[in-house]
Amino acid sequence: MQFTQVFGSTIGKKLLLGVTGLSWAGFAIGHLVGNLQLLYTDPTPFNKYAHFLTSLGGLLYFVESVLVLSLLLHFLYAIKVTLENKKARPDKYEVHRSAKGVSKRGFSTASMIYTGLLLFIFLIIHINNFKYGTFYTTMIDGKEVRDLYKTVYEYYSNPVNVFYYVAMMILLGTHLSHGFWSAFQSLGINGKRFTPFIYSAGTVVAVLLAVGFVFIPVYIYYMGGV
């Protein structure tokens, strides 16, 4: 069976959405772990971490390319599936029950395409602000490296920037709270035994990521910047 036939089917589209969504959820977890070093008063650990990533060279570009492709596929297929679902079922469902007996057509489910679009726009802005943002340098172990720590602290000294980032991270939590469970369902990992656990685990992961990402800029802002 050809690639286009597999991922042109309803199951194939959902499978692709699940895999690409989980890849970005994994990236978000790793990104948060690395960014927690911003909470240190000493900028050296975070700048060393940032320099290590940039020093990966070709490997970093490869990973970034895979992530970009994954994001574009996720975004485009999400739009496609949403439009197809609306066309196939023009009337709103009255009841949608989950494994817990609660309607799945809550806010997080109904707003997936909209929160996804806003997060897609946010990501472009976020990359522009930091990857291509103000470039400072500092000395670490006798070597001149980028002082990304200062760039981040300077950016989040502005309350408008903090507010926007916090709002987007709340949307990220909302998006993930349904997306995590939906991804595993698309991969066929569900059933009476697993679904309640996956549903709860997805909610916990979404909340922890949102709280973690929100805490960092708020902490930076109230620390007074650099």
C-alpha positions as CSV (number, residue, x, y, z in Angstrom):
1,M,0.0,0.0,0.0
2,Q,1.4,3.4,-1.0
3,F,2.2,6.2,1.5
4,T,-0.6,8.4,0.2
5,Q,-3.1,5.6,0.5
6,V,-2.2,4.9,4.1
7,F,-2.2,8.5,5.3
8,G,-5.1,9.4,3.0
9,S,-7.4,7.2,5.0
10,T,-9.3,8.3,8.1
11,I,-7.2,6.0,10.4
12,G,-4.0,7.1,8.7
13,K,-4.7,10.8,9.2
14,K,-5.5,10.3,12.9
15,L,-2.4,8.1,13.2
16,L,-0.2,10.8,11.7
17,L,-1.8,13.4,14.0
18,G,-1.1,11.3,17.0
19,V,2.5,10.6,16.2
20,T,3.3,14.2,15.3
21,G,1.4,15.5,18.3
22,L,3.3,13.2,20.7
23,S,6.6,14.2,19.1
24,W,5.9,17.9,20.0
25,A,4.7,17.0,23.4
26,G,8.0,15.2,24.0
27,F,9.8,18.3,22.7
28,A,7.8,20.5,25.1
29,I,8.8,18.4,28.0
30,G,12.5,18.5,27.1
31,H,12.3,22.2,26.4
32,L,10.8,22.9,29.8
33,V,13.5,20.8,31.6
34,G,16.2,22.8,29.8
35,N,14.5,26.2,30.5
36,L,14.2,25.5,34.2
37,Q,17.9,26.5,34.4
38,L,16.7,30.1,33.8
39,L,15.6,30.0,37.5
40,Y,19.2,30.1,38.6
41,T,20.6,33.5,39.5
42,D,23.9,32.4,37.8
43,P,23.4,32.6,34.0
44,T,26.3,30.2,33.3
45,P,24.3,26.8,33.4
46,F,21.6,28.0,31.0
47,N,24.1,29.6,28.6
48,K,26.2,26.4,28.7
49,Y,23.1,24.5,27.9
50,A,22.1,26.9,25.0
51,H,25.7,26.8,23.7
52,F,25.8,23.0,23.8
53,L,22.6,22.9,21.6
54,T,24.0,25.3,19.0
55,S,27.3,23.5,18.9
56,L,25.6,20.3,17.7
57,G,25.7,21.9,14.2
58,G,24.3,19.6,11.6
59,L,22.6,17.3,14.1
60,L,20.7,20.3,15.5
61,Y,19.5,21.4,12.0
62,F,18.4,17.9,11.3
63,V,16.3,17.7,14.5
64,E,14.9,21.1,13.9
65,S,13.9,20.1,10.3
66,V,12.2,17.0,11.6
67,L,10.3,19.1,14.2
68,V,9.3,21.7,11.6
69,L,8.1,18.9,9.2
70,S,6.2,17.2,12.1
71,L,4.5,20.5,13.0
72,L,3.5,21.3,9.5
73,L,2.0,17.9,9.0
74,H,0.2,18.1,12.3
75,F,-1.2,21.5,11.5
76,L,-2.3,20.7,7.9
77,Y,-3.8,17.3,8.8
78,A,-5.6,18.8,11.8
79,I,-7.3,21.3,9.5
80,K,-8.1,18.6,7.0
81,V,-9.6,16.2,9.6
82,T,-11.6,19.1,11.1
83,L,-13.1,20.1,7.8
84,E,-13.9,16.6,6.9
85,N,-15.6,15.9,10.2
86,K,-17.7,19.1,9.9
87,K,-18.7,18.0,6.4
88,A,-19.6,14.5,7.4
89,R,-21.5,15.6,10.6
90,P,-23.0,19.0,10.1
91,D,-25.1,18.7,13.2
92,K,-23.6,19.0,16.6
93,Y,-23.4,15.9,18.8
94,E,-25.7,16.0,21.7
95,V,-23.8,13.6,23.9
96,H,-20.2,12.4,23.7
97,R,-19.1,10.1,26.5
98,S,-15.6,9.3,27.5
99,A,-14.4,6.3,29.5
100,K,-15.2,8.2,32.6
101,G,-18.8,8.9,31.5
102,V,-18.1,12.5,30.9
103,S,-18.8,14.3,27.6
104,K,-15.6,14.6,25.5
105,R,-17.0,17.6,23.7
106,G,-15.7,20.0,26.3
107,F,-13.9,23.2,25.6
108,S,-10.5,21.6,25.0
109,T,-11.9,19.3,22.4
110,A,-14.1,21.8,20.6
111,S,-11.3,24.4,20.5
112,M,-8.4,22.1,19.4
113,I,-8.2,23.7,15.9
114,Y,-8.3,27.2,17.2
115,T,-5.8,26.7,20.1
116,G,-3.6,24.9,17.6
117,L,-3.6,27.8,15.2
118,L,-2.9,30.4,17.9
119,L,0.0,28.2,19.2
120,F,1.4,27.8,15.7
121,I,1.5,31.6,15.3
122,F,3.0,31.9,18.8
123,L,5.7,29.5,18.0
124,I,6.8,31.6,15.0
125,I,6.9,34.7,17.2
126,H,8.7,32.9,20.0
127,I,11.4,31.6,17.7
128,N,11.9,35.0,16.2
129,N,12.2,36.6,19.6
130,F,14.8,34.2,21.0
131,K,16.6,32.2,18.2
132,Y,16.9,35.4,16.1
133,G,16.4,37.9,18.9
134,T,18.9,40.3,20.5
135,F,22.3,38.8,20.5
136,Y,24.5,39.4,23.6
137,T,27.8,37.6,24.3
138,T,29.5,36.4,27.5
139,M,32.6,34.5,28.4
140,I,32.4,31.0,29.7
141,D,35.6,28.9,30.3
142,G,37.6,31.4,28.3
143,K,35.3,31.1,25.3
144,E,32.9,33.8,23.9
145,V,29.3,32.4,23.7
146,R,25.9,33.8,23.3
147,D,24.3,35.2,26.5
148,L,20.8,33.9,25.8
149,Y,20.1,34.2,29.5
150,K,20.3,38.0,29.3
151,T,18.1,38.0,26.1
152,V,15.4,36.0,27.9
153,Y,15.5,38.1,31.1
154,E,15.4,41.3,29.1
155,Y,12.4,40.1,27.1
156,Y,10.4,39.0,30.2
157,S,11.0,42.3,32.0
158,N,8.2,43.6,29.9
159,P,4.8,42.7,31.4
160,V,3.1,42.6,28.0
161,N,5.5,39.9,26.9
162,V,4.9,38.0,30.1
163,F,1.1,38.2,29.7
164,Y,1.2,37.0,26.1
165,Y,3.4,34.1,27.0
166,V,1.3,33.1,30.0
167,A,-1.9,33.2,27.9
168,M,-0.3,31.0,25.2
169,M,1.0,28.5,27.8
170,I,-2.5,28.2,29.2
171,L,-3.7,27.5,25.7
172,L,-1.0,24.9,25.4
173,G,-2.2,23.1,28.5
174,T,-5.8,23.2,27.1
175,H,-4.6,21.8,23.8
176,L,-2.6,19.1,25.4
177,S,-5.3,18.0,27.8
178,H,-7.3,16.6,25.0
179,G,-4.5,16.0,22.5
180,F,-2.5,13.7,24.7
181,W,-5.4,11.3,25.2
182,S,-6.5,11.6,21.6
183,A,-3.0,10.7,20.3
184,F,-2.9,7.4,22.2
185,Q,-6.4,6.6,21.1
186,S,-5.3,7.2,17.5
187,L,-2.4,4.8,18.1
188,G,-4.8,2.1,19.3
189,I,-3.7,2.3,22.9
190,N,-7.1,2.5,24.6
191,G,-9.8,0.3,26.1
192,K,-11.5,0.1,29.4
193,R,-8.3,-0.6,31.3
194,F,-6.0,1.9,29.7
195,T,-8.2,4.8,28.6
196,P,-9.0,6.2,32.1
197,F,-5.3,6.1,33.0
198,I,-4.2,7.8,29.7
199,Y,-6.9,10.4,30.1
200,S,-5.8,11.2,33.7
201,A,-2.1,11.1,32.7
202,G,-2.7,13.4,29.8
203,T,-4.4,15.9,32.1
204,V,-1.5,15.8,34.6
205,V,1.1,16.2,31.9
206,A,-0.8,19.1,30.4
207,V,-1.2,20.9,33.7
208,L,2.5,20.4,34.7
209,L,3.7,21.7,31.4
210,A,1.5,24.7,31.5
211,V,2.3,25.5,35.1
212,G,6.0,25.0,34.5
213,F,6.2,27.2,31.4
214,V,4.0,29.9,33.1
215,F,6.1,30.0,36.2
216,I,9.4,30.8,34.4
217,P,8.5,34.2,32.9
218,V,6.5,35.2,35.9
219,Y,9.5,34.4,38.2
220,I,11.8,36.4,35.8
221,Y,9.5,39.4,35.8
222,Y,9.2,39.6,39.6
223,M,12.9,39.0,40.0
224,G,13.3,42.4,38.2
225,G,15.1,41.2,35.0
226,V,18.9,41.6,34.6
